[in-house]
Amino acid sequence: MGELLLEATPGWATSSGTPVGGRGGGHTRLEGHPRVLGARGAPTGGVGDVPVPPQRNSRYDGQIAVFGAELQAKLGNQKYFLVGAGAIGCELLKNFAMVGLGCGPEGSITVTDMDTIEKSNLNRQFLFRPWDVTKLKSETAAAAVREMNPALRVSSRPDRVGPDTERVYDDDFFEALDGVANALDNVDAREHPWVPPLWPRFPPRGVLGVL
């Protein structure tokens, strides 16, 4: 096991990044454990000299331990546009709030969805509650994730993105962004003419051109 991996192990031990933690745990079990412990399970020394990342009393300490404070700051200052606040949009907004995306002094998230909440949405769009029925999805979802992370700088709009809102979502709007997340749940919407012009700046990823 390389020295870099050995130094990173204490960070993983204090982290909350599940996929990274799982990989780090596997490496530690297969390679680090025999090196750190002798054949009889007795410590062989050296581990006490590896510094454990300092705790910042931040909700992101687990991520900072793995990815570093610089990356966390970059996440906080990202400007993102989320199109759609249905099942996919709710999941994305929750993830944004948990990792701290758009929570920094220069960050922001704009979410738009023209739909209102229906009773049939409640079983899969977990940011909504029975008393939210008939309310705007974008506005309600934004309020819900603010409760999860009060530092989240999220604003909501009730617009469809397309030719009829080109004056709202114009070139200046998109030029100011760091990323666009397409959370629309049907093929026609994902292949709408407003999407391809964004590809040079925001290359599509995922299924059917999710940005």
Secondary structure, DSSP 8 states (H G I E B T S, - for coil): --HHHHHHHHHHHT---HHHHHHHHHHIIIIIHHHHB-TTS-B-S-GGGS------S-TTHHHHHHH-HHHHHHHHT-EEEEE--SHHHHHHHHHHHHHTTT-STT-EEEEE---B--GGGTTT-TT--GGGTTSBHHHHHHHHHHHH-TT--EEEE----SGGGTTTS-HHHHHT-SEEEE---SHHHHTSTTSGGGTTTS---STTS--
